[in-house]
Every structure is written in structure tokens, then in C-alpha cells.
Amino acid sequence: MAGIGDDAAVWQPSRSHLSVITTDALIDGVHFDAAGMDARAVGHRAMAANLSDVAAMGARPVLATVALGVAAQTATEWILDCYRAMSALAGEYGAAIAGGDIVRAPALALSLTIVGEVSRSRLKLRSGGRSGDIVALTGPLGASRAGLELLRRPELAVDAADARAARAAFATPRPRVREGRWLAASSHVHALMDSSDGLSTDLARLAVASGCGAEIGRVAVHPAALAVARAAGHEPRTYALDGGEDFELIAAVAPRAFAHLAEGFERRFGTPLLAVGKLEREPGLRLREDDGAVRGLTPAGYDHFAGG
């Protein structure tokens, strides 16, 4: 029904529903660093990444399969802890690990496939955006990038609460499955995708798929990202624009309906739906500065082929 180009493939096994199917492969040293993470964090992050892709389609996760490649010296308890974390997170959203495989590999590798279900009327693609739509986020960005910075530089002087929030965002991110299903129920939400590779990269992808350009008018930086970036001597906005792996959802919303939708979202989830920009007819990605000046913005988030 819909193949390569969105966060998950779509297949119709019957007339009553659509299945969404997504697969992610994660390699130690490329997508995560097992030396600085325990088994539960590795498993949790792998499952979260896949659940986020299902959430971006407005779907309900149903089942998962896991292929795990481990070195010969990997302890059995490490493998079990990794699976326990994956199973626990999937279970929070009503999904179960239905099978998979374990093989010996030269580097730790996980390949997960998740199948979800969604009605045709609620299926959301990244190609559904329209010029004039408000671009909104389910939460601020950059905290996961901040957590990675603390993993690399634990000596940074950061407030304890901010440090905890950043480390949790990196090690145990929360996929927005419930938020995705809620947003997908509205006909005023024209497009959805997850922010896994950085807002600059992912919004550019949504805009291109929708035949639009986009302007970012507000960079929603997580407080923990702000604190860590300043301590590290970095520009905080780059954590939100280019950091990735926050797994918040990006929504393109009809402008006249946004205020009502945002009110309902905050009432339902206790957090605001953040307006950060708009889709436009003019191709390309732009950033509006605080002084009103608008400049072109080059996507600089994670590139799966370049590795950064």
C-alpha cells in the first residue's frame, strides 16, 4: 500500500485494517556505544527507535521480532537483560516480542522488526503536509544529544536535575505511541513523522515528501540540552536541530485547527504541543532568527549513509 519513503511500510492483510511494518538495524560503534551503556539501555533504545516509527504512522504496535548478533564472550545475563528491556517497553504499548534469532557476530548488532495496525482513515504519511500547515512537535528537542555529551564528557558541570534528564533521554527515550495515535485521529493533522535524525534533517524530509518547503520560527530546545550545551561550549540550538534520537513526533497541522488541537493535546497528555514553524510553497528549509531575519538552513542531522 505504501513502501519505501515513510517511517514504516504499509500492507493491507484484510479489508478491516492496515498493517505498518518497520525494521531498524543498530550496530555497536555506529548507532550506539555499548561500552558506555548497560544491556537494558541498549535494548530499550533499540525498541524505542522502532516503536517511534510505528507511532509516526498513527499506528498501534502489535508484535516485534528481534535478531541479535553478539560476540562469543557476551554473557548470557547481558543478553537476557537486553531482551527484558525490549520486552518491557514493547509491553507498555500492548506489543509482544513474537520471535527472532541470536547469532554470533564480530560486533554487537540488533535488528528489530515491528508490526503495527491502523485503520485506513487514521493512517498518517509524511507526504500529507500542505503549504500553510503549522509544524508542531510533541516535545522539545536536544536532550538525547545532551545525554550523549555527558557520556563523552562526564566532568561537565551541570545541574544534577538537568544531568539526570539528559542521561534518561539518551538511555531510555520514550516513544510517543499514544501521542501518535491521538494525533492520527484528527483529520486536521495532515502529516506525521518522528524526529530521530534531528529536526533540520527530518523536517526537510517531511517538506520534500509533501512537495513543500518549511520555515522554522522557533527552535524548541529542551532545558537539559540548554544546560549541557552551554557547559560544553556549544550552541544549544544545534542540539535540537541536528542532535537526533529524541523520538518526538513532528506534525503538520491545519492552521485554523491548531489552537483547538493543542488545547486538547495538553489536556490529554499534560504537555504542550509546540508550534515551531510552518510549511511553505517555496522549496527548501529556512530558519527565522530572533531579529526576524530569515536564512537558509542546511540539514545537518544524522545521515545513515554518511554516518553523521
C-alpha positions, 0 to 999 in steps of 0.5 A: 500500500505504501513502501519505501519513503515513510517511517514504516511500510504499509500492507493491507492483510484484510479489508478491516485494517492496515498493517505498518511494518518497520525494521531498524538495524543498530550496530555497536560503534555506529548507532550506539556505544555499548561500552558506555551503556548497560544491556537494558539501555541498549535494548530499550533504545533499540525498541524505542527507535522502532516503536517511534516509527510505528507511532509516526504512522498513527499506528498501534504496535502489535508484535516485534521480532528481534535478531541479535548478533553478539560476540562469543564472550557476551554473557548470557545475563547481558543478553537476557537483560537486553531482551527484558528491556525490549520486552518491557517497553514493547509491553507498555504499548500492548506489543509482544516480542513474537520471535527472532534469532541470536547469532554470533557476530564480530560486533554487537548488532540488533535488528528489530522488526515491528508490526503495527495496525491502523485503520485506513482513515487514521493512517498518517504519511509524511507526504500529507503536509500542505503549504500553510500547515503549522509544524508542531512537535510533541516535545522539545528537542536536544536532550538525547544529544545532551545525554550523549555529551555527558557520556563523552564528557562526564566532568561537565558541570551541570545541574544534577536535575538537568544531568539526570534528564539528559542521561534518561533521554539518551538511555531510555527515550520514550516513544510517543505511541499514544501521542501518535495515535491521538494525533492520527485521529484528527483529520486536521493533522495532515502529516506525521513523522518522528524526529530521530535524525534531528529536526533540520534533517527530518523536517526537510524530509517531511517538506520534500515528501509533501512537495513543500518547503518549511520555515522554522520560527522557533527552535524548541530546545529542551532545558537539559540540552540548554544546560549541557550545551552551554557547559560544553561550549556549544550552541544549544540550538544545534542540539535540537536541530541536528542532535537526533534520537529524541523520538518526538513526533513532528506534525503538520497541522491545519492552521485554523485547527491548531489552537483547538488541537493543542488545547486538547493535546495538553489536556490529554497528555499534560504537555504542550504541543509546540508550534515551531514553524510552518510549511511553505510553497517555496522549496527548501528549509529556512530558519527565522532568527530572533531579529526576524531575519530569515536564512537558509538552513542546511540539514545537518542531522544524522545521515545513515549513509554518511554516518553523521 
